[in-house]
Amino acid sequence: MVISLAGEWDIYQATELRERLQPAYTQSDIVLDLTGAKYVSSSLISALVIAHKHRISKGMRPASLAVKSAFVQRLLNLTGLTDLFPTFESVELALESGHAVR
């Protein structure tokens, strides 16, 4: 399953972000598509960490991330999220990796 997280993600979109990430708590194979993300804040970082911890506690594999923006990639690197999530340059590459299935 692919969850699109395009747009701007800050505190004002926290409720929508939680709603969009709900499948990440139950679906076995997830790609979080950040290729259309224009701005991300600690709200998104926090939501990703929470989803990751939940998935791991339930014995699920980490979700994959698809990231195009150099800004978003740099933020993920600085926060250590690239150590938690397999990260790819596109949704297609994430799906082709075999880490997430269609």
C-alpha positions in Angstrom: 0.0 0.0 0.0 1.2 3.5 -0.8 0.3 6.4 1.4 0.8 9.8 -0.2 2.1 12.6 2.0 2.3 15.4 -0.5 2.1 19.0 0.5 3.1 20.8 3.7 3.2 18.9 7.0 3.4 21.1 10.1 1.4 21.3 13.4 -1.6 22.6 11.6 -2.0 19.4 9.6 -1.4 17.1 12.6 -4.9 15.6 12.6 -4.9 14.9 8.8 -1.4 13.4 9.1 -2.6 11.0 11.9 -5.6 10.0 9.7 -3.4 9.4 6.6 -0.9 7.3 8.6 -3.6 5.0 10.1 -3.0 2.2 7.5 0.6 2.2 8.5 -0.5 0.8 11.9 -2.2 -2.3 10.4 -1.0 -2.9 6.8 2.0 -5.2 6.5 3.8 -3.5 3.6 3.7 0.3 3.3 5.5 2.9 1.2 5.2 6.4 2.6 5.3 8.6 -0.5 7.1 11.9 0.4 8.0 12.7 -3.2 5.4 15.5 -3.2 6.2 16.8 0.2 7.1 20.5 0.0 7.6 21.3 3.7 8.0 19.0 6.7 8.4 19.9 10.3 8.8 18.0 13.6 5.2 17.0 13.3 5.9 14.7 10.5 9.2 13.5 12.0 7.3 12.6 15.2 4.5 10.9 13.4 6.9 8.8 11.5 8.8 7.7 14.6 5.5 6.8 16.4 4.4 4.8 13.4 7.8 3.0 13.2 7.7 2.1 16.9 4.2 0.8 16.6 5.1 -1.4 13.6 8.2 -2.8 15.2 6.4 -3.5 18.5 3.8 -5.6 16.4 6.6 -7.5 14.6 6.0 -5.6 11.3 8.7 -4.5 9.0 9.5 -0.8 8.8 7.6 1.2 6.2 9.6 2.3 3.2 10.0 6.0 2.3 10.0 7.5 -1.1 11.8 10.9 -1.1 12.7 13.3 -4.0 13.3 16.6 -2.2 16.9 17.3 -1.1 15.5 19.3 1.8 13.4 16.4 3.0 16.2 13.9 2.5 18.6 16.1 4.4 16.1 16.4 7.3 15.6 12.6 7.4 19.4 12.1 7.4 19.9 14.6 10.2 17.2 13.1 12.4 18.4 9.6 11.9 15.2 8.4 10.2 17.1 7.0 7.2 18.6 4.5 9.7 15.0 3.4 10.7 13.3 3.4 7.2 14.5 2.0 3.9 14.6 5.1 1.7 14.2 5.3 -2.0 14.1 8.1 -4.7 10.7 7.0 -5.9 7.7 4.9 -5.1 8.5 2.7 -8.0 12.0 1.9 -6.7 10.5 1.3 -3.2 8.0 -1.2 -4.7 10.6 -2.8 -6.9 13.0 -3.3 -4.0 10.8 -6.1 -2.6 10.7 -4.4 0.7 7.1 -3.4 0.1 4.7 -5.4 -2.1 1.9 -4.0 -4.3 
